[in-house]
Amino acid sequence: MKDINPDIVKVLITPEAIAQRVIDMGNEVAHAYHESVPLLVGVLKGCSLFMADLIRNMNIALEMDYIAVLSYTEAQQQASGAVRIVKDLDSVIEGRDLLIIEGIVDTGMTIGYILRNLMARQPRSIRLCTLLDKPARRIVPVPIDFKGFEIPDHFVVGYGLDFLQRYRNLPYIGILKDEITGLARNKKNNHA
């Protein structure tokens, strides 16, 4: 593959592999919701590219909304355990079928908080769809209904995922150099 960012150690998942898996996931999700009109809730900002491509591969009626949470300070770039909603849903979700769209499930702390918060609003059903699953770092168990790829414990960026708001536009999932993230010093990760 040409044009690899110099901050990337290795391309973990190619654009071609992502594209094919997203097509397959779109079909899986569409099949699961063929009798309802789900509300897809994207977890900003990491879901952005994945969600856009996923819905283009779902041949069903659907609606979309977004939620954004903050689980760390940008200065720390470490999961703190504290989560707060910074952009809530515009939609009323009581009695609705929800599909939460996430870029990566890592520790499970952030998505666990989101799932608990949304369940309290009494949707009819709630499922989780993630492009990447990193089970090695899981602290809070979360049910993943639709999963793109299971990945090893590396700090990854690209295809919507960032470090300090950079690298989201990379067309692949790449492992970021430890010296960029500081992981060589503290082995902590910002994905939750």
BALOBA-1460 file (C-alpha; in Angstrom, 3 decimals):
// residues 192
<rec num="1" residu="m" x="0.000" y="0.000" z="0.000"/>
<rec num="2" residu="k" x="1.369" y="3.405" z="-0.921"/>
<rec num="3" residu="d" x="1.064" y="6.694" z="0.969"/>
<rec num="4" residu="i" x="1.357" y="5.306" z="4.480"/>
<rec num="5" residu="n" x="1.516" y="8.085" z="7.070"/>
<rec num="6" residu="p" x="5.016" y="8.173" z="8.625"/>
<rec num="7" residu="d" x="3.477" y="8.090" z="12.137"/>
<rec num="8" residu="i" x="1.998" y="4.646" z="11.436"/>
<rec num="9" residu="v" x="3.969" y="1.563" z="12.472"/>
<rec num="10" residu="k" x="1.807" y="-0.851" z="10.522"/>
<rec num="11" residu="v" x="-1.452" y="-0.933" z="8.589"/>
<rec num="12" residu="l" x="-3.622" y="-3.305" z="10.593"/>
<rec num="13" residu="i" x="-6.712" y="-3.273" z="8.333"/>
<rec num="14" residu="t" x="-6.591" y="-2.161" z="4.693"/>
<rec num="15" residu="p" x="-9.193" y="0.070" z="3.028"/>
<rec num="16" residu="e" x="-10.273" y="-2.894" z="0.910"/>
<rec num="17" residu="a" x="-10.829" y="-5.134" z="3.943"/>
<rec num="18" residu="i" x="-12.771" y="-2.360" z="5.688"/>
<rec num="19" residu="a" x="-14.957" y="-1.763" z="2.629"/>
<rec num="20" residu="q" x="-15.826" y="-5.454" z="2.242"/>
<rec num="21" residu="r" x="-16.563" y="-5.965" z="5.922"/>
<rec num="22" residu="v" x="-18.768" y="-2.848" z="6.059"/>
<rec num="23" residu="i" x="-20.771" y="-4.145" z="3.083"/>
<rec num="24" residu="d" x="-21.259" y="-7.460" z="4.888"/>
<rec num="25" residu="m" x="-22.180" y="-5.735" z="8.141"/>
<rec num="26" residu="g" x="-24.696" y="-3.521" z="6.343"/>
<rec num="27" residu="n" x="-26.397" y="-6.644" z="5.051"/>
<rec num="28" residu="e" x="-26.330" y="-8.293" z="8.502"/>
<rec num="29" residu="v" x="-27.843" y="-5.245" z="10.187"/>
<rec num="30" residu="a" x="-30.465" y="-4.771" z="7.454"/>
<rec num="31" residu="h" x="-31.515" y="-8.396" z="7.831"/>
<rec num="32" residu="a" x="-31.841" y="-8.003" z="11.616"/>
<rec num="33" residu="y" x="-34.045" y="-4.907" z="11.238"/>
<rec num="34" residu="h" x="-36.057" y="-5.823" z="8.143"/>
<rec num="35" residu="e" x="-39.342" y="-5.618" z="10.094"/>
<rec num="36" residu="s" x="-38.737" y="-2.290" z="11.863"/>
<rec num="37" residu="v" x="-37.374" y="1.200" z="11.308"/>
<rec num="38" residu="p" x="-34.354" y="1.385" z="13.607"/>
<rec num="39" residu="l" x="-32.859" y="4.556" z="14.988"/>
<rec num="40" residu="l" x="-29.112" y="4.430" z="14.433"/>
<rec num="41" residu="v" x="-27.290" y="6.360" z="17.137"/>
<rec num="42" residu="g" x="-23.751" y="7.272" z="16.188"/>
<rec num="43" residu="v" x="-21.222" y="7.849" z="18.964"/>
<rec num="44" residu="l" x="-19.279" y="10.906" z="17.816"/>
<rec num="45" residu="k" x="-16.726" y="11.422" z="16.480"/>
<rec num="46" residu="g" x="-15.107" y="8.051" z="15.942"/>
<rec num="47" residu="c" x="-18.148" y="6.492" z="14.278"/>
<rec num="48" residu="s" x="-18.447" y="9.094" z="11.530"/>
<rec num="49" residu="l" x="-16.844" y="7.347" z="8.546"/>
<rec num="50" residu="f" x="-17.992" y="3.879" z="9.581"/>
<rec num="51" residu="m" x="-21.600" y="4.957" z="10.099"/>
<rec num="52" residu="a" x="-21.737" y="6.809" z="6.767"/>
<rec num="53" residu="d" x="-20.483" y="3.769" z="4.873"/>
<rec num="54" residu="l" x="-22.605" y="1.336" z="6.892"/>
<rec num="55" residu="i" x="-25.917" y="3.063" z="6.179"/>
<rec num="56" residu="r" x="-25.111" y="3.179" z="2.464"/>
<rec num="57" residu="n" x="-25.058" y="-0.614" z="2.638"/>
<rec num="58" residu="m" x="-28.367" y="-1.004" z="4.481"/>
<rec num="59" residu="n" x="-31.322" y="-1.378" z="2.139"/>
<rec num="60" residu="i" x="-33.983" y="-0.668" z="4.785"/>
<rec num="61" residu="a" x="-35.826" y="2.313" z="6.217"/>
<rec num="62" residu="l" x="-33.879" y="3.860" z="9.084"/>
<rec num="63" residu="e" x="-33.392" y="7.055" z="11.035"/>
<rec num="64" residu="m" x="-30.184" y="8.561" z="12.418"/>
<rec num="65" residu="d" x="-29.141" y="10.559" z="15.440"/>
<rec num="66" residu="y" x="-25.891" y="11.220" z="17.283"/>
<rec num="67" residu="i" x="-24.587" y="11.326" z="20.820"/>
<rec num="68" residu="a" x="-21.217" y="12.634" z="21.956"/>
<rec num="69" residu="v" x="-19.547" y="11.919" z="25.254"/>
<rec num="70" residu="l" x="-16.358" y="13.035" z="26.891"/>
<rec num="71" residu="s" x="-14.506" y="10.396" z="28.863"/>
<rec num="72" residu="y" x="-11.126" y="12.063" z="29.261"/>
<rec num="73" residu="t" x="-9.476" y="15.434" z="28.933"/>
<rec num="74" residu="e" x="-7.486" y="16.062" z="25.791"/>
<rec num="75" residu="a" x="-4.499" y="16.998" z="27.937"/>
<rec num="76" residu="q" x="-4.547" y="13.599" z="29.631"/>
<rec num="77" residu="q" x="-5.502" y="11.410" z="26.651"/>
<rec num="78" residu="q" x="-6.269" y="8.680" z="29.167"/>
<rec num="79" residu="a" x="-9.524" y="7.071" z="30.107"/>
<rec num="80" residu="s" x="-10.474" y="8.522" z="33.473"/>
<rec num="81" residu="g" x="-13.627" y="6.555" z="34.144"/>
<rec num="82" residu="a" x="-15.641" y="9.779" z="34.256"/>
<rec num="83" residu="v" x="-18.068" y="10.107" z="31.356"/>
<rec num="84" residu="r" x="-20.395" y="12.960" z="30.528"/>
<rec num="85" residu="i" x="-22.708" y="13.614" z="27.594"/>
<rec num="86" residu="v" x="-21.678" y="16.689" z="25.634"/>
<rec num="87" residu="k" x="-24.207" y="16.251" z="22.786"/>
<rec num="88" residu="d" x="-27.424" y="14.391" z="23.546"/>
<rec num="89" residu="l" x="-29.916" y="12.828" z="21.166"/>
<rec num="90" residu="d" x="-32.452" y="15.002" z="19.386"/>
<rec num="91" residu="s" x="-34.861" y="12.048" z="19.104"/>
<rec num="92" residu="v" x="-37.266" y="10.599" z="21.637"/>
<rec num="93" residu="i" x="-36.244" y="6.950" z="21.923"/>
<rec num="94" residu="e" x="-38.966" y="5.469" z="24.138"/>
<rec num="95" residu="g" x="-40.408" y="2.417" z="22.394"/>
<rec num="96" residu="r" x="-37.858" y="2.599" z="19.543"/>
<rec num="97" residu="d" x="-35.408" y="-0.003" z="18.263"/>
<rec num="98" residu="l" x="-31.937" y="1.489" z="18.737"/>
<rec num="99" residu="l" x="-28.697" y="0.485" z="17.090"/>
<rec num="100" residu="i" x="-25.682" y="2.174" z="18.669"/>
<rec num="101" residu="i" x="-22.855" y="2.697" z="16.163"/>
<rec num="102" residu="e" x="-19.354" y="2.885" z="17.648"/>
<rec num="103" residu="g" x="-15.933" y="3.055" z="16.029"/>
<rec num="104" residu="i" x="-14.143" y="0.997" z="18.684"/>
<rec num="105" residu="v" x="-15.050" y="-0.787" z="21.902"/>
<rec num="106" residu="d" x="-12.022" y="-0.857" z="24.156"/>
<rec num="107" residu="t" x="-12.383" y="-0.814" z="27.964"/>
<rec num="108" residu="g" x="-16.178" y="-0.760" z="27.659"/>
<rec num="109" residu="m" x="-16.461" y="2.057" z="30.190"/>
<rec num="110" residu="t" x="-17.720" y="4.736" z="27.802"/>
<rec num="111" residu="i" x="-20.068" y="2.551" z="25.776"/>
<rec num="112" residu="g" x="-21.292" y="0.897" z="28.978"/>
<rec num="113" residu="y" x="-22.257" y="4.324" z="30.311"/>
<rec num="114" residu="i" x="-24.017" y="5.191" z="27.043"/>
<rec num="115" residu="l" x="-25.951" y="1.914" z="27.013"/>
<rec num="116" residu="r" x="-27.097" y="2.364" z="30.629"/>
<rec num="117" residu="n" x="-28.112" y="5.974" z="29.960"/>
<rec num="118" residu="l" x="-30.116" y="5.082" z="26.864"/>
<rec num="119" residu="m" x="-31.748" y="2.001" z="28.438"/>
<rec num="120" residu="a" x="-33.123" y="4.266" z="31.189"/>
<rec num="121" residu="r" x="-35.076" y="6.067" z="28.453"/>
<rec num="122" residu="q" x="-37.024" y="2.858" z="27.726"/>
<rec num="123" residu="p" x="-36.324" y="1.989" z="24.100"/>
<rec num="124" residu="r" x="-37.988" y="-1.172" z="22.828"/>
<rec num="125" residu="s" x="-34.586" y="-2.682" z="22.054"/>
<rec num="126" residu="i" x="-30.972" y="-1.637" z="22.001"/>
<rec num="127" residu="r" x="-28.091" y="-3.286" z="20.150"/>
<rec num="128" residu="l" x="-24.465" y="-2.374" z="19.655"/>
<rec num="129" residu="c" x="-22.576" y="-2.293" z="16.367"/>
<rec num="130" residu="t" x="-18.841" y="-1.566" z="16.358"/>
<rec num="131" residu="l" x="-16.232" y="-1.568" z="13.657"/>
<rec num="132" residu="l" x="-13.448" y="-2.591" z="16.054"/>
<rec num="133" residu="d" x="-13.481" y="-4.690" z="19.196"/>
<rec num="134" residu="k" x="-10.407" y="-4.689" z="21.465"/>
<rec num="135" residu="p" x="-11.303" y="-7.294" z="24.129"/>
<rec num="136" residu="a" x="-7.822" y="-7.368" z="25.714"/>
<rec num="137" residu="r" x="-8.539" y="-4.024" z="27.424"/>
<rec num="138" residu="r" x="-12.142" y="-4.747" z="28.463"/>
<rec num="139" residu="i" x="-13.010" y="-3.636" z="31.999"/>
<rec num="140" residu="v" x="-16.796" y="-3.388" z="31.649"/>
<rec num="141" residu="p" x="-18.450" y="-6.268" z="29.768"/>
<rec num="142" residu="v" x="-20.708" y="-5.022" z="26.979"/>
<rec num="143" residu="p" x="-22.817" y="-7.040" z="24.534"/>
<rec num="144" residu="i" x="-21.640" y="-6.501" z="20.953"/>
<rec num="145" residu="d" x="-24.284" y="-7.566" z="18.447"/>
<rec num="146" residu="f" x="-22.466" y="-6.626" z="15.225"/>
<rec num="147" residu="k" x="-18.659" y="-6.565" z="15.074"/>
<rec num="148" residu="g" x="-16.396" y="-5.683" z="12.181"/>
<rec num="149" residu="f" x="-12.972" y="-6.767" z="13.387"/>
<rec num="150" residu="e" x="-11.420" y="-7.986" z="16.618"/>
<rec num="151" residu="i" x="-8.051" y="-6.330" z="17.072"/>
<rec num="152" residu="p" x="-5.046" y="-6.818" z="19.372"/>
<rec num="153" residu="d" x="-4.071" y="-4.358" z="22.089"/>
<rec num="154" residu="h" x="-2.490" y="-1.589" z="20.008"/>
<rec num="155" residu="f" x="-3.307" y="2.125" z="19.783"/>
<rec num="156" residu="v" x="-5.052" y="2.434" z="16.423"/>
<rec num="157" residu="v" x="-6.112" y="5.393" z="14.304"/>
<rec num="158" residu="g" x="-7.736" y="5.985" z="10.942"/>
<rec num="159" residu="y" x="-11.151" y="5.558" z="9.361"/>
<rec num="160" residu="g" x="-12.641" y="7.984" z="11.899"/>
<rec num="161" residu="l" x="-10.483" y="7.096" z="14.910"/>
<rec num="162" residu="d" x="-8.090" y="9.724" z="16.194"/>
<rec num="163" residu="f" x="-5.278" y="10.750" z="18.450"/>
<rec num="164" residu="l" x="-5.584" y="14.401" z="19.540"/>
<rec num="165" residu="q" x="-8.180" y="14.864" z="16.756"/>
<rec num="166" residu="r" x="-5.673" y="13.805" z="14.065"/>
<rec num="167" residu="y" x="-5.466" y="10.798" z="11.743"/>
<rec num="168" residu="r" x="-9.267" y="10.392" z="11.354"/>
<rec num="169" residu="n" x="-8.947" y="10.813" z="7.584"/>
<rec num="170" residu="l" x="-6.604" y="7.858" z="7.040"/>
<rec num="171" residu="p" x="-8.409" y="5.339" z="4.796"/>
<rec num="172" residu="y" x="-7.075" y="2.364" z="6.775"/>
<rec num="173" residu="i" x="-6.768" y="1.303" z="10.418"/>
<rec num="174" residu="g" x="-3.155" y="1.764" z="11.439"/>
<rec num="175" residu="i" x="-1.086" y="1.238" z="14.560"/>
<rec num="176" residu="l" x="0.267" y="4.572" z="15.769"/>
<rec num="177" residu="k" x="3.894" y="4.808" z="16.895"/>
<rec num="178" residu="d" x="4.325" y="4.639" z="20.678"/>
<rec num="179" residu="e" x="6.505" y="7.736" z="20.635"/>
<rec num="180" residu="i" x="3.572" y="9.714" z="19.193"/>
<rec num="181" residu="t" x="1.086" y="8.585" z="21.836"/>
<rec num="182" residu="g" x="3.461" y="8.361" z="24.774"/>
<rec num="183" residu="l" x="2.419" y="4.742" z="25.260"/>
<rec num="184" residu="a" x="6.018" y="3.687" z="25.445"/>
<rec num="185" residu="r" x="6.112" y="5.540" z="28.779"/>
<rec num="186" residu="n" x="2.778" y="4.712" z="30.349"/>
<rec num="187" residu="k" x="1.037" y="2.035" z="28.239"/>
<rec num="188" residu="k" x="-2.341" y="3.776" z="28.555"/>
<rec num="189" residu="n" x="-4.800" y="4.174" z="25.677"/>
<rec num="190" residu="n" x="-7.441" y="6.830" z="24.937"/>
<rec num="191" residu="h" x="-10.031" y="4.609" z="23.275"/>
<rec num="192" residu="a" x="-12.899" y="3.524" z="25.452"/>
